[in-house]
Amino acid sequence: MSAFEASLYAKEVGATLVIPIHMDNPAFPPNFDFIREMFEKYDVDYEILENDESIEIE
């Protein structure tokens, strides 16, 4: 799923927070600027975590 598709899907299902995953494949490096642009364009809250980083969701 592309960042564009993910942002539209998140908006459609009413996601309150999106955390992109499976983005550490060196064969397909992510374009974080584009990902941020799409989520912000469609007003989707997101958090991009570093490898091995975690957050607590309440």
MARLOZA-822350 format. One record per atom (N, C-alpha, C): residue number from 0; atom name; residue in three letters; y, x, z. Coordinates in Angstrom, 3 decimals. Each point is the difference from the previous one (the first is absolute). Layout:
N
> NUM,CA,ALA,Y,X,Z
...
This chain:
58
> 0,N,MET,-1.163,0.858,0.000
> 0,CA,MET,1.163,-0.858,0.000
> 0,C,MET,1.237,0.913,0.000
> 1,N,SER,0.907,-0.284,-0.887
> 1,CA,SER,1.220,0.801,-0.068
> 1,C,SER,0.972,-0.418,1.101
> 2,N,ALA,1.031,0.795,0.201
> 2,CA,ALA,1.028,-0.344,0.984
> 2,C,ALA,0.684,-1.305,-0.379
> 3,N,PHE,0.210,-0.214,-1.271
> 3,CA,PHE,0.604,-1.242,-0.476
> 3,C,PHE,-0.884,-1.188,0.363
> 4,N,GLU,-1.293,0.099,-0.326
> 4,CA,GLU,-0.935,-1.090,0.311
> 4,C,GLU,-0.122,-0.216,1.507
> 5,N,ALA,-0.041,1.081,0.747
> 5,CA,ALA,-0.120,-0.104,1.457
> 5,C,ALA,1.214,-0.690,0.601
> 6,N,SER,1.181,0.328,-0.498
> 6,CA,SER,1.202,-0.626,0.550
> 6,C,SER,0.038,-1.490,-0.319
> 7,N,LEU,-0.391,-0.378,-1.207
> 7,CA,LEU,-0.036,-1.423,-0.362
> 7,C,LEU,-1.055,-0.743,0.825
> 8,N,TYR,-1.166,0.612,0.166
> 8,CA,TYR,-1.069,-0.632,0.776
> 8,C,TYR,0.430,-0.180,1.457
> 9,N,ALA,0.586,1.045,0.577
> 9,CA,ALA,0.443,-0.070,1.390
> 9,C,ALA,1.027,-1.108,0.181
> 10,N,LYS,0.905,-0.121,-0.948
> 10,CA,LYS,1.019,-1.050,0.066
> 10,C,LYS,-0.656,-1.381,-0.108
> 11,N,GLU,-0.948,-0.130,-0.916
> 11,CA,GLU,-0.663,-1.286,-0.248
> 11,C,GLU,-0.788,-0.483,1.219
> 12,N,VAL,-0.688,0.916,0.680
> 12,CA,VAL,-0.824,-0.409,1.148
> 12,C,VAL,0.775,0.006,1.313
> 13,N,GLY,1.264,0.395,-0.026
> 13,CA,GLY,0.815,-0.018,1.199
> 13,C,GLY,-0.309,1.112,0.980
> 14,N,ALA,-0.405,1.152,-0.509
> 14,CA,ALA,-0.312,1.131,0.875
> 14,C,ALA,1.228,0.380,0.823
> 15,N,THR,-0.196,0.256,1.270
> 15,CA,THR,1.123,0.398,0.852
> 15,C,THR,0.175,1.514,0.024
> 16,N,LEU,-1.046,0.743,-0.346
> 16,CA,LEU,0.075,1.457,-0.072
> 16,C,LEU,-1.083,0.485,-0.959
> 17,N,VAL,0.392,0.896,-0.901
> 17,CA,VAL,-0.946,0.593,-0.944
> 17,C,VAL,-0.137,1.478,0.340
> 18,N,ILE,-1.245,0.450,0.097
> 18,CA,ILE,-0.288,1.417,0.231
> 18,C,ILE,-0.894,0.465,-1.147
> 19,N,PRO,0.582,0.689,-0.979
> 19,CA,PRO,-0.811,0.473,-1.127
> 19,C,PRO,-1.086,0.969,0.484
> 20,N,ILE,-1.216,-0.147,-0.565
> 20,CA,ILE,-1.119,0.874,0.371
> 20,C,ILE,-0.661,0.547,-1.256
> 21,N,HIS,-0.904,0.926,0.173
> 21,CA,HIS,-0.739,0.638,-1.093
> 21,C,HIS,0.955,0.639,-0.997
> 22,N,MET,0.956,0.754,0.534
> 22,CA,MET,0.995,0.621,-0.866
> 22,C,MET,-0.060,1.516,0.075
> 23,N,ASP,-1.163,0.560,0.333
> 23,CA,ASP,-0.096,1.443,0.161
> 23,C,ASP,-0.906,0.646,-1.048
> 24,N,ASN,-0.158,-0.657,-1.137
> 24,CA,ASN,-0.834,0.531,-1.068
> 24,C,ASN,0.833,0.954,-0.854
> 25,N,PRO,-0.316,1.299,0.009
> 25,CA,PRO,0.805,0.952,-0.769
> 25,C,PRO,-0.044,-0.258,-1.506
> 26,N,ALA,-1.016,-0.681,-0.489
> 26,CA,ALA,-0.069,-0.326,-1.426
> 26,C,ALA,1.028,-1.060,-0.384
> 27,N,PHE,0.427,-0.803,0.970
> 27,CA,PHE,0.974,-1.071,-0.234
> 27,C,PHE,1.066,0.051,1.093
> 28,N,PRO,0.855,1.020,-0.034
> 28,CA,PRO,0.998,0.127,1.067
> 28,C,PRO,0.970,-1.180,-0.020
> 29,N,PRO,0.325,-0.534,1.168
> 29,CA,PRO,0.888,-1.160,0.065
> 29,C,PRO,1.457,0.385,-0.251
> 30,N,ASN,0.731,-0.921,-0.550
> 30,CA,ASN,1.438,0.166,-0.190
> 30,C,ASN,0.674,-0.810,1.109
> 31,N,PHE,0.285,0.650,1.113
> 31,CA,PHE,0.529,-0.694,1.163
> 31,C,PHE,1.366,-0.621,-0.262
> 32,N,ASP,0.790,0.612,-0.850
> 32,CA,ASP,1.303,-0.587,-0.331
> 32,C,ASP,-0.181,-1.348,-0.684
> 33,N,PHE,-0.951,-0.074,-0.932
> 33,CA,PHE,-0.264,-1.255,-0.704
> 33,C,PHE,-0.565,-1.051,0.957
> 34,N,ILE,-0.886,0.419,0.890
> 34,CA,ILE,-0.588,-0.911,0.984
> 34,C,ILE,1.104,-0.590,0.879
> 35,N,ARG,0.859,0.862,0.515
> 35,CA,ARG,1.117,-0.481,0.832
> 35,C,ARG,0.909,-0.941,-0.795
> 36,N,GLU,0.298,0.382,-1.238
> 36,CA,GLU,0.866,-0.816,-0.855
> 36,C,GLU,-0.568,-1.407,-0.192
> 37,N,MET,-1.292,-0.100,-0.271
> 37,CA,MET,-0.614,-1.308,-0.242
> 37,C,MET,-0.013,-0.857,1.271
> 38,N,PHE,-0.374,0.584,1.134
> 38,CA,PHE,-0.028,-0.777,1.235
> 38,C,PHE,1.400,-0.447,0.402
> 39,N,GLU,0.974,0.860,-0.194
> 39,CA,GLU,1.369,-0.376,0.344
> 39,C,GLU,0.557,-1.029,-0.986
> 40,N,LYS,-0.323,0.152,-1.265
> 40,CA,LYS,0.470,-0.949,-1.020
> 40,C,LYS,-0.479,-1.416,0.306
> 41,N,TYR,-1.232,-0.124,0.459
> 41,CA,TYR,-0.578,-1.313,0.279
> 41,C,TYR,0.065,-0.363,1.483
> 42,N,ASP,0.813,0.754,0.748
> 42,CA,ASP,0.281,-0.300,1.407
> 42,C,ASP,-1.273,-0.106,0.841
> 43,N,VAL,-0.850,1.031,-0.132
> 43,CA,VAL,-1.257,0.065,0.753
> 43,C,VAL,0.124,1.119,1.024
> 44,N,ASP,-0.270,-0.317,1.271
> 44,CA,ASP,0.005,1.035,1.034
> 44,C,ASP,-1.237,0.870,-0.163
> 45,N,TYR,0.193,1.308,0.093
> 45,CA,TYR,-1.111,0.926,-0.210
> 45,C,TYR,0.141,1.197,0.916
> 46,N,GLU,-1.099,0.698,0.177
> 46,CA,GLU,-0.035,1.243,0.767
> 46,C,GLU,-0.941,0.937,-0.738
> 47,N,ILE,0.505,1.132,-0.428
> 47,CA,ILE,-0.837,0.999,-0.661
> 47,C,ILE,-0.347,1.051,1.041
> 48,N,LEU,-1.278,0.125,0.290
> 48,CA,LEU,-0.469,0.934,1.023
> 48,C,LEU,-0.455,1.301,-0.636
> 49,N,GLU,0.153,1.076,0.744
> 49,CA,GLU,-0.546,1.290,-0.416
> 49,C,GLU,-1.510,-0.015,0.238
> 50,N,ASN,-0.726,0.898,-0.667
> 50,CA,ASN,-1.437,0.113,0.274
> 50,C,ASN,-0.213,0.244,1.490
> 51,N,ASP,-0.946,-0.679,0.571
> 51,CA,ASP,-0.362,0.081,1.409
> 51,C,ASP,1.056,-0.578,0.945
> 52,N,GLU,1.041,-0.624,-0.517
> 52,CA,GLU,0.999,-0.654,0.844
> 52,C,GLU,-0.477,-1.428,0.272
> 53,N,SER,0.351,-0.526,1.150
> 53,CA,SER,-0.371,-1.370,0.327
> 53,C,SER,1.189,-0.698,0.648
> 54,N,ILE,-0.057,-1.323,-0.014
> 54,CA,ILE,0.995,-0.796,0.706
> 54,C,ILE,-0.733,-1.108,0.710
> 55,N,GLU,0.655,-0.536,0.998
> 55,CA,GLU,-0.580,-1.123,0.735
> 55,C,GLU,0.660,-1.283,-0.477
> 56,N,ILE,-0.816,-0.975,-0.344
> 56,CA,ILE,0.511,-1.276,-0.491
> 56,C,ILE,-0.295,-1.051,1.054
> 57,N,GLU,1.017,-0.707,0.390
> 57,CA,GLU,-0.173,-1.029,1.034
> 57,C,GLU,-0.055,-1.373,-0.615
